[in-house]
């Protein structure tokens, strides 16, 4: 399984997604094994980082202006 060399906040979006997918597969396969709890914790951290990034993107998104829209005075 891929183990990131850096903290989650320093991973690229692609690396974060890859890590999340691997953790999801591992948790699904090891549902009853004690190590699954640790993997679920890592998965929760990855999902929180992804949600944080999505919130930042949503907050900084600039509304598009329609160049064909005309304002009347």
ABEGO torsion letter per residue (X at the ends): XBBBABBAAABBAAAAAAAAAAAAAAAAAAAABAAAAAAAAAAAAAAAAAAAAAAAAAAABBBBBBAABBBBX
